Structures are given as C-alpha cells and as structure tokens.
C-alpha cells in the first residue's frame, strides 16, 4: 500500500512529458497484450494444422514412397515380377491414402463390424501395462467432449465467487443430479469457472440453481471475455435467474 502511494506521489510530481510517456507506455502494453490474445489462438491453430499435415500426411507419404521403392526392387531382381518395375510413384499418393484411411475408419465405426473391430483393439490396449492408463485417460476425455450431445459448456452464467460481493464468469456443464448432489442433500448445478488468461484451467463448483445468473451471450464471446481479462465486452441481455423449475431434477432417494 505504501509503495503504491509513493509511486502515485512520484507520478504526480513528475513533469507533464514524463506522465504522458508513462501513460502512453501503459496503453501500449495494454494494446500489445490484447493483440497477442487475438493472434495466439490463430497461430496455435495454424501450427497444429501444419504439424498434423507434416506428421500424418507427409508421414504416410514417405511410407507409401518406400513401399513403391520395395516393389520396384522386387521387380528388378525377379524376372517373373518384372512388371512391378512399371509401377511409378506419384507425389500426393500418401496424402490421398491417409485421407481415405480416415474416411474408411469413420465409415466403419457406424456399423457393427467396425465397432466390433475397434472394441477388440481397445481390449488389447487395455491389457498392455502403462499404455492402458494413457489410453483410458484419453478415452475419458473423448467421452466428455464427443459423446455428449452438443458442447460440454451448455450456458454462460455469473456466480458469486470466491466470496459474496465478487462475481465470476462461469459455464454450466451439467444439471444432472448424482452422487455429489445426494451427499449435499440439495439440488446442485455443476459449473466450470475458468482462469484468466488460460481458460483451459479452472475450478469445478457445485452451485445452488437459485444462485446462478444466466448471461445471454455465446460461449465463444464468454471465452473472449475471459482470455482478454475483461477488455473484450460482448453485447448481450441483462443476466436472468436460471429457471429452476425446468432445469432441476429431483434428487434420487
């Protein structure tokens, strides 16, 4: 507190040019951080796309190219297989094969035969030490984000956190009443409170439905609000209380 007062006193005693320079640098830092927060997601997306293209697309490309080379080698050393030397490798074959592989896998998973094959493969992986732990963790993450209908973040809301008088932006993740609600003895809604500027980490809280205020903005706008530290201000209607009579399920006895 004393240090802050001294800094303000020194700032007030400084020359007008120095005060202008300090304020200008603060604004410059603010604009720089805002610009970084806008560009970082785009850069990460482009980087991931390029990485996947190099590792998957070009990786399969090199495998296919090596297979062609082996086939040509057989044709050169065995008279009966001489026709194999006529096979010519063309650039892009590996990428097309990778795309066809992904499409075929997705197609097969919709049918019983494909599902049985994948189930058998999962059983094999679940018997391998270490690998089974990693695979189960990835499987659980997949089940949360893919198997649910729609996004895991259902609504944007505001709750009083971490104490009365302070408010935090949160996301309603589930209204299902389970073991936590039975332990508490009252209906509770699970919400996720993200941290700034990294919304991938945060806190899972169970909140009384009457203490949750819904905000009429999209999840994307709420994420921008969190990442920017409040600098981004989305437009939306005033918060309203969640309709508990529609969204709260009776606790099982």
C-alpha positions in Angstrom: 0.0 0.0 0.0 2.8 2.4 1.0 4.7 1.6 -2.2 1.6 2.3 -4.3 1.1 5.7 -2.6 4.8 6.6 -3.1 4.5 5.7 -6.8 1.4 7.8 -7.2 3.1 10.7 -5.4 6.2 10.4 -7.6 4.0 10.3 -10.7 2.1 13.5 -9.6 5.4 15.3 -9.0 6.8 14.2 -12.4 6.9 16.5 -15.4 3.9 16.5 -17.8 6.1 14.9 -20.5 7.1 12.1 -18.2 3.5 11.5 -17.1 2.4 11.4 -20.7 5.2 8.9 -21.5 4.2 6.6 -18.6 0.5 6.6 -19.6 1.5 6.0 -23.2 3.6 3.0 -22.3 0.8 1.6 -20.2 -1.6 1.9 -23.1 1.0 0.4 -25.4 1.4 -2.6 -23.1 -2.4 -3.0 -23.0 -2.8 -2.9 -26.8 0.2 -5.3 -27.2 -1.4 -7.9 -24.8 -4.8 -7.5 -26.5 -3.2 -8.1 -29.9 -1.3 -11.1 -28.6 -4.5 -12.6 -27.1 -6.2 -12.2 -30.5 -3.3 -13.7 -32.6 -2.2 -16.6 -30.2 -5.2 -18.8 -30.9 -4.8 -18.3 -34.7 -1.1 -19.0 -34.5 -1.7 -22.2 -32.5 -4.4 -23.4 -34.9 -2.1 -22.8 -37.9 0.8 -24.5 -36.1 -1.3 -27.6 -35.2 -2.6 -27.8 -38.8 0.9 -27.7 -40.2 2.2 -30.2 -37.6 -0.6 -32.7 -38.3 0.0 -32.3 -42.1 3.7 -33.0 -41.7 3.3 -35.9 -39.2 0.3 -37.6 -40.7 0.1 -36.6 -44.3 3.8 -36.5 -45.1 4.4 -39.4 -42.8 2.1 -41.6 -44.7 3.5 -40.2 -47.9 7.1 -41.4 -47.0 5.7 -44.8 -46.1 3.9 -45.2 -49.4 7.0 -44.0 -51.3 9.2 -46.6 -49.5 6.7 -49.3 -50.4 6.8 -48.3 -54.0 10.6 -48.5 -53.9 10.5 -52.0 -52.4 8.0 -53.2 -55.0 10.2 -51.8 -57.8 13.2 -53.5 -56.2 11.4 -56.9 -56.3 10.6 -56.3 -60.0 14.2 -55.6 -60.8 15.6 -58.7 -59.1 12.9 -61.3 -60.0 12.1 -61.9 -63.7 8.6 -63.1 -63.0 7.9 -59.9 -61.1 9.4 -57.6 -63.8 6.0 -56.0 -64.4 6.3 -54.4 -60.9 9.0 -52.0 -62.2 6.3 -50.3 -64.3 4.7 -49.0 -61.1 5.5 -45.4 -60.8 5.1 -43.4 -57.5 3.3 -40.0 -57.8 3.5 -37.3 -55.3 0.4 -36.9 -53.2 -0.4 -40.6 -53.2 0.4 -40.9 -49.5 -1.8 -38.0 -48.5 -4.7 -39.4 -50.5 -4.2 -42.8 -48.8 -4.2 -41.1 -45.4 -7.4 -39.3 -46.2 -9.0 -42.5 -47.5 -7.9 -44.3 -44.3 -9.6 -41.7 -42.0 -12.8 -41.7 -44.1 -12.9 -45.5 -44.1 -12.3 -45.7 -40.3 -15.1 -43.2 -39.7 -17.4 -45.1 -42.1 -16.7 -48.5 -40.4 -17.4 -47.1 -36.9 -21.0 -46.5 -37.8 -21.5 -50.2 -38.5 -21.4 -53.3 -36.2 -18.3 -54.9 -37.9 -16.3 -51.7 -37.5 -17.4 -51.3 -33.9 -16.5 -54.9 -33.0 -13.0 -54.4 -34.5 -12.5 -51.2 -32.5 -13.8 -52.8 -29.3 -11.4 -55.7 -29.8 -8.5 -53.3 -30.4 -9.5 -51.4 -27.2 -9.4 -54.7 -25.2 -5.9 -55.4 -26.5 -4.7 -51.9 -25.5 -6.3 -52.2 -22.0 -4.2 -55.3 -21.3 -0.9 -53.5 -22.1 0.8 -52.0 -18.9 1.3 -48.2 -18.9 -0.4 -47.9 -22.3 -3.7 -48.8 -20.9 -3.5 -46.0 -18.4 -2.8 -43.4 -21.1 -5.5 -44.8 -23.4 -8.1 -44.8 -20.6 -7.3 -41.1 -19.8 -7.7 -40.1 -23.5 -10.8 -42.2 -23.8 -12.4 -40.4 -20.8 -11.6 -37.0 -22.4 -13.1 -38.2 -25.7 -16.3 -39.4 -23.9 -16.8 -36.0 -22.3 -16.3 -33.8 -25.4 -17.6 -36.1 -28.2 -20.2 -38.5 -26.8 -22.3 -35.8 -25.2 -24.9 -34.0 -27.3 -23.6 -30.5 -28.1 -20.9 -28.7 -26.3 -19.8 -29.5 -22.7 -20.3 -25.9 -21.9 -24.1 -25.6 -22.0 -24.7 -22.0 -20.9 -22.8 -18.9 -19.8 -23.6 -17.6 -16.3 -22.4 -15.5 -13.4 -21.9 -16.7 -9.9 -20.7 -15.1 -6.7 -17.1 -16.4 -6.3 -14.8 -16.7 -4.4 -16.9 -14.8 -1.8 -20.0 -12.7 -1.5 -19.8 -9.5 -3.4 -17.3 -10.8 -6.0 -18.6 -12.2 -9.3 -17.1 -14.6 -11.8 -18.0 -15.7 -15.3 -18.7 -19.5 -15.4 -20.1 -22.2 -17.7 -22.9 -24.5 -16.8 -21.6 -28.0 -17.6 -24.3 -30.3 -16.2 -27.6 -30.3 -14.3 -27.6 -34.0 -13.7 -28.2 -34.9 -10.1 -25.8 -37.6 -8.9 -23.5 -38.7 -6.1 -22.4 -35.1 -5.2 -25.9 -33.8 -5.0 -27.0 -36.8 -2.9 -24.1 -36.1 -0.5 -25.1 -32.4 -0.2 -28.8 -33.2 0.1 -30.0 -30.3 -2.1 -30.2 -29.8 -5.9 -26.8 -28.5 -7.3 -25.7 -27.4 -10.7 -22.1 -28.1 -11.8 -20.3 -25.1 -13.2 -16.8 -24.5 -14.5 -15.1 -21.3 -13.5 -12.2 -20.7 -16.0 -9.0 -18.8 -15.1 -7.6 -15.8 -17.0 -5.9 -15.7 -19.5 -5.8 -19.5 -19.8 -9.4 -20.8 -19.8 -8.3 -24.4 -20.1 -7.7 -24.5 -16.4 -10.2 -23.5 -13.7 -12.4 -24.8 -10.9 -15.3 -27.2 -10.8 -18.0 -25.9 -8.4 -21.4 -27.2 -7.4 -23.8 -24.3 -7.0 -27.4 -23.8 -5.9 -29.5 -23.1 -9.0 -31.0 -20.1 -7.4 -27.5 -18.5 -7.1 -26.8 -18.8 -10.8 -27.5 -15.9 -13.1 -27.6 -16.7 -16.8 -26.0 -14.4 -19.4 -27.4 -14.3 -22.9 -24.1 -14.5 -24.7 -22.4 -17.2 -26.7 -19.7 -19.5 -25.2 -17.2 -18.1 -27.7 -17.9 -14.5 -26.6 -17.5 -15.6 -22.9 -14.2 -17.2 -23.7 -13.0 -13.9 -25.4 -14.1 -12.1 -22.2 -12.1 -14.4 -20.0 -9.0 -14.5 -22.2 -8.9 -10.7 -22.6 -9.1 -10.2 -18.8 -12.4 -8.2 -19.2 -11.0 -6.0 -22.0 -13.4 -7.6 -24.5 -17.0 -6.6 -23.8 -19.6 -8.7 -25.5 -23.1 -7.4 -26.1 -26.0 -9.3 -24.5 -29.1 -9.0 -22.4 -29.0 -8.5 -18.7 -28.5 -11.6 -16.5 -31.5 -13.5 -15.5 -32.0 -16.2 -12.9 -32.0 -19.8 -14.2 -35.4 -21.3 -14.4 -35.0 -23.9 -11.7 -38.4 -25.5 -12.2 -37.3 -26.6 -15.7 -33.7 -27.4 -15.1 -33.5 -29.0 -11.6 -34.2 -32.7 -11.4 -35.4 -34.2 -8.1 -32.8 -35.9 -6.1 -33.0 -39.7 -6.1 -33.8 -41.2 -2.7 
